[in-house]
Amino acid sequence: MAFRAFFGLLFGGVLPSDLVQALNLVAKASIPKPVPPKPEVKIEDGALQLLAMLQRESRILDFLMEDLSPYSDEQIGAAARDVQSNARDVLTRHFTPGPVIDAVEGSTVQAPSGGANTAKFIGNVPASGQPKSGILRHKGWRANSVVMPKLGSKQDFTVLAPAEIEVE
């Protein structure tokens, strides 16, 4: 019996059923492993994630929260050039933005189908009925794709950029 029990455990991982009965052992019921809860991701987590990416890549919060009154227009322009370039890189990498209407601004265009969120009519808009065409003043933007890193469940999304402490 000892050899059968040893080899049964060694090669099969369980005792043979006849040995379990002969020794009056109770077979251990298989207990299913608890399923870990899915991390709760809220819509504001994605917004905070985007803001953190813009801060990390272009320091946009530093630029927007800074009091610009003591700086000259040339200094502000030089800083804005870097912020804009780096922020554009983040947006094109993660959203592939493209125009809602791909036409030359100033040309006459037909209103796109797709509802009120695809075009906003400005100027002498009639009170009743929606116009079918007009002069394109802004092409609009749409996200052609969205590629975002996976959200970590233990990440504190309210921290948009960690404090930086230099050790001397």
Secondary structure, 3 states (H helix, E strand, C coil): CHHHHHHHHHHHCCCCHHHHHHCCCCCCCCCCCCCCCCCCCCHHHHHHHHHHHHHHHHCHHHHHHCCCCCCCHHHHHHHHHHHHHHHHHHHHHHHCEECCCCCCCCCEEECCCCCCCCCCCCCCCCCCCCCCEEECCCCCCEECCCCCCCCCCCCCCCCCCCCCCCCC
